[in-house]
Amino acid sequence: MKILVATEKPFAKDAIDGIAEIVKEAGYEFTLLEKYTSAGELCAAVAAANALIVRSDKVTREVIENAPNLKIVVRAGAGFDNLDLNACTEKGIVAMNTPGQNSNAVAELAVCFMIYLYRNSLTSGTGHELKGKRLGIHAYGNVGMNVARIARGIGMEIYAYDAFCPKEVIEKDGVIAVNSAEELYKTCDVVSLHIPATNETKNSVNYALLNLMPKGAMLVNTARKEVINESELEKIMTERTDFKYATDIMPANHEAMLKFGARYFSTPKKMGAETAEANVNAGLAAARQIVDFFKTGNIKFQVN
């Protein structure tokens, strides 16, 4: 079996060394494509591969059609919208992600954004503390749970809404479960977004929902840009000079958002998982999942 790691933006060296060790110990061949500059390079490299590990690289229908021997592709990370799942399914290819491996990294960044904006983006002037504030976690998955853990240590009052997570799972962590997104936004000073981008959630965080938030509201998005109605977010920030927004997914209207000064912050690119620890954890998990798939047929983390 030939296992290909193809990353336009390379893994950390420790991750690559660990992946190679896992693959070789299993008796498989390890191959590496880094810093490629065209889809053609990826198509050529994947032609002989039986398994593929990527980060945010686009595994398109074209890539799939140039991979006649491919049995499995693993996205080293939680999000998998860079994989063409329909093409994978049509070709009988198992697509997986590595949920939970970068959760702490994303959670720490979300809380970092909260502190940064509450302290006026570290400009002069009296800011605020997170202690005692009401935090709403929109989707209580791996990242949401870690945000709750960190926020609890800070002394925040924590609420959560997740349509698919049982109330008892949320409440066992000392988090107050609410019955709707509307209740969450109406209740909380800060809302941290962790919902995936689906047909149901795209543009769902809109003017009506955000305008329910109390005075001094803050929205933090380390999930997906598609879940935000960006024009309506800009509208509410224009109307409400108390509203703050921070994200690691630069919005399409970024230039317009800059007019809000210290109330708005965006990183140039998505960086929730940009820690050495998350990089290594996700890479090693991807390699182990591939080996387990070939050895035992385990498809626990299949997403297609």
Secondary structure, DSSP 4 states (H G I P E B T S, - for coil): -EEEEEESSPPPHHHHHHHHHHHHHTT-EEEEEES--SHHHHHHHHTT-SEEEESS--B-HHHHHT-TT--EEEESSS--TTB-HHHHHHTT-EEEE-TTTTHHHHHHHHHHHHHHHHTGGG-SS----STTPEEEEES-SHHHHHHHHHHHHHT-EEEEE-TTS-HHHHHTTTPEE-S-HHHHHHH-SEEEE-----TTTTT-B-HHHHTTSPTT-EEEE-S-GGGB-HHHHHHHHHH-TT-EEEESS--TTHHHHGGGGGGEEE-SS--TT-SHHHHHHHHHHHHHHHHHHHHH---TTB--
